[in-house]
Amino acid sequence: MTTSVVLVGVGGQGILLASEIIAQTAAAAGHDVKTNEVHGMAQRGGSVVAQIRYGKEVFSPLVAKKTAKVLGSLERLECLRYIDYLADDGCAVVSDQKIIPVTSSSGGTPYPDIDEKMLSQYFPKLVYLQAVDWAAELGNVRAANIILLGALSVHLDLPEDAWLEAVRQSVKAKFLDINLRAFQRGRTASF
């Protein structure tokens, strides 16, 4: 069986680092892993999506619609853009962060009113996080992506020690402590 994960967000939120950590975790657990990332206008605040698939033998990095076990989103609107990828019994792990796109801030299409109650209508299994606020409490808002990883980690069949080792290998030493604490904070949010 192949497990599929889709991560989404906006450029600069750390989606690619989070994708790398999931891939390393799955590989350390003995799985074949394939990844795919799309980050066209990421440096200008555009949408970023990463797809990770792992299992005994994986032939493609592309996640088919309606097959992702977990959809992780670092921005509340982005999860709706990629809703079609989540399996009917899949879990959406969504940060409450709101990043207003240029088209809205310049007077174009207004940013939709999205909150936990509204998202729970679309996602029967929803974990809604205040990842940025929690990361700020830990001392660095940039650790929100690791909080998201911690929260979604409990919904995947990968051992916690493999997750922690992947975090250790992926972040700079001076940020290791805060990222390990962020990961644990996320893990406790999913219960």
C-alpha positions as CSV (number, residue, x, y, z in Angstrom):
1,M,0.0,0.0,0.0
2,T,1.2,3.5,-0.9
3,T,0.6,6.4,1.5
4,S,0.1,9.8,-0.1
5,V,0.5,13.2,1.6
6,V,-0.1,16.7,0.1
7,L,1.3,19.8,1.7
8,V,0.2,23.2,0.6
9,G,0.9,26.8,1.5
10,V,2.3,30.1,0.2
11,G,5.9,30.8,-0.8
12,G,8.2,31.3,2.2
13,Q,6.2,29.2,4.7
14,G,8.6,26.2,4.6
15,I,6.5,23.7,2.6
16,L,9.6,22.4,0.9
17,L,11.5,21.8,4.1
18,A,8.4,20.0,5.6
19,S,8.3,17.9,2.4
20,E,11.9,17.0,2.8
21,I,11.4,16.0,6.4
22,I,8.5,13.7,5.6
23,A,10.5,12.1,2.8
24,Q,13.5,11.5,5.1
25,T,11.2,10.1,7.8
26,A,9.6,7.6,5.4
27,A,12.9,6.6,3.9
28,A,14.4,6.0,7.4
29,A,11.4,3.8,8.2
30,G,12.4,1.6,5.2
31,H,9.9,2.9,2.6
32,D,10.5,3.7,-1.1
33,V,9.7,7.5,-1.4
34,K,8.9,9.7,-4.3
35,T,8.3,13.5,-4.0
36,N,7.0,16.2,-6.3
37,E,7.0,20.0,-5.7
38,V,5.4,22.9,-7.6
39,H,6.6,26.3,-6.5
40,G,6.3,28.6,-9.6
41,M,5.7,32.0,-8.0
42,A,6.6,30.9,-4.5
43,Q,9.1,33.8,-4.0
44,R,6.4,36.2,-4.7
45,G,3.9,34.7,-2.2
46,G,2.3,32.3,-4.7
47,S,0.9,28.9,-4.0
48,V,3.3,26.0,-3.2
49,V,2.3,22.4,-3.3
50,A,4.4,19.3,-2.4
51,Q,3.4,15.7,-2.9
52,I,5.0,12.9,-1.0
53,R,4.3,9.2,-1.6
54,Y,5.8,6.3,0.3
55,G,5.3,2.6,0.5
56,K,7.0,-0.7,-0.4
57,E,7.4,0.3,-4.0
58,V,6.3,3.7,-5.4
59,F,6.2,4.2,-9.1
60,S,5.1,7.9,-9.4
61,P,5.5,11.0,-7.2
62,L,2.1,12.3,-8.3
63,V,-0.8,12.0,-5.9
64,A,-4.0,11.1,-7.6
65,K,-7.1,12.9,-6.6
66,K,-9.1,11.5,-3.7
67,T,-6.1,9.4,-2.5
68,A,-4.1,11.5,0.0
69,K,-4.2,10.2,3.6
70,V,-3.3,13.7,4.9
71,L,-3.6,17.2,3.4
72,G,-1.4,19.6,5.4
73,S,-2.0,23.3,4.8
74,L,0.0,26.2,6.3
75,E,-2.6,28.7,5.0
76,R,-6.4,28.4,5.4
77,L,-7.5,29.2,1.9
78,E,-4.8,26.9,0.3
79,C,-6.4,23.8,1.8
80,L,-9.6,24.5,-0.3
81,R,-7.6,24.8,-3.5
82,Y,-6.4,21.2,-3.1
83,I,-9.4,19.6,-1.4
84,D,-9.8,17.2,-4.3
85,Y,-6.6,15.4,-3.4
86,L,-7.8,14.3,0.0
87,A,-9.3,10.8,0.3
88,D,-12.8,10.6,1.7
89,D,-11.5,9.2,5.0
90,G,-8.4,11.5,5.0
91,C,-7.4,14.1,7.5
92,A,-6.9,17.8,6.8
93,V,-4.4,19.5,9.1
94,V,-4.8,23.2,8.6
95,S,-3.1,26.2,10.2
96,D,-5.3,29.2,10.8
97,Q,-2.8,31.6,9.1
98,K,-4.4,34.0,6.6
99,I,-2.1,35.4,3.9
100,I,-3.9,38.0,1.7
101,P,-3.0,37.6,-1.9
102,V,-2.1,40.6,-4.0
103,T,-5.3,40.2,-6.0
104,S,-7.3,40.8,-2.8
105,S,-5.1,43.5,-1.2
106,S,-5.1,45.6,-4.3
107,G,-8.9,45.8,-4.3
108,G,-9.6,42.8,-6.6
109,T,-11.4,39.7,-5.4
110,P,-12.0,39.8,-1.6
111,Y,-10.3,37.1,0.5
112,P,-13.1,34.7,1.5
113,D,-14.3,34.5,5.1
114,I,-12.8,31.1,6.1
115,D,-12.7,29.8,9.7
116,E,-12.6,26.4,11.5
117,K,-16.4,26.1,11.5
118,M,-16.6,26.6,7.7
119,L,-13.7,24.2,7.0
120,S,-15.2,21.5,9.2
121,Q,-18.1,21.4,6.7
122,Y,-15.6,20.4,4.0
123,F,-13.3,18.2,6.0
124,P,-15.0,15.7,8.3
125,K,-11.5,14.9,9.9
126,L,-10.1,18.4,10.5
127,V,-7.2,19.4,12.8
128,Y,-7.2,23.2,13.0
129,L,-4.0,24.7,14.4
130,Q,-2.9,28.1,15.6
131,A,0.5,27.1,14.3
132,V,1.9,30.7,13.9
133,D,0.8,31.8,17.4
134,W,2.2,28.6,18.9
135,A,5.5,29.0,17.1
136,A,5.7,32.6,18.3
137,E,5.1,31.4,21.9
138,L,8.1,29.0,21.3
139,G,10.2,32.0,20.1
140,N,10.2,31.7,16.3
141,V,7.2,32.1,14.0
142,R,9.1,30.3,11.2
143,A,8.6,27.0,13.1
144,A,4.9,26.9,12.2
145,N,5.7,24.4,9.4
146,I,7.3,22.0,12.0
147,I,4.2,22.4,14.2
148,L,2.1,21.4,11.2
149,L,4.4,18.3,10.7
150,G,4.0,17.3,14.3
151,A,0.2,17.5,14.0
152,L,0.1,15.5,10.8
153,S,2.7,13.0,12.0
154,V,0.2,11.3,14.3
155,H,-2.0,10.5,11.3
156,L,0.8,8.7,9.4
157,D,2.3,5.2,10.1
158,L,5.8,6.4,10.7
159,P,7.7,6.1,14.0
160,E,8.3,9.1,16.1
161,D,12.0,8.5,16.4
162,A,12.3,8.6,12.6
163,W,10.5,12.0,12.6
164,L,12.8,13.4,15.2
165,E,15.9,12.2,13.4
166,A,14.7,13.7,10.1
167,V,14.2,17.1,11.9
168,R,17.7,16.9,13.3
169,Q,19.1,16.2,9.9
170,S,17.1,18.9,8.1
171,V,17.4,22.1,10.3
172,K,20.4,24.1,11.2
173,A,21.9,23.3,14.6
174,K,21.1,26.7,16.1
175,F,17.4,26.2,15.3
176,L,17.2,22.5,16.3
177,D,15.9,22.9,19.9
178,I,13.0,25.2,18.8
179,N,12.1,22.9,15.9
180,L,12.1,19.8,18.1
181,R,9.8,21.6,20.6
182,A,7.6,22.8,17.7
183,F,7.3,19.2,16.5
184,Q,6.2,18.0,19.9
185,R,3.7,20.9,20.2
186,G,2.1,19.9,16.9
187,R,1.9,16.2,18.0
188,T,-0.1,17.2,21.1
189,A,-2.5,19.3,19.0
190,S,-3.8,16.3,17.1
191,F,-5.3,14.5,20.1
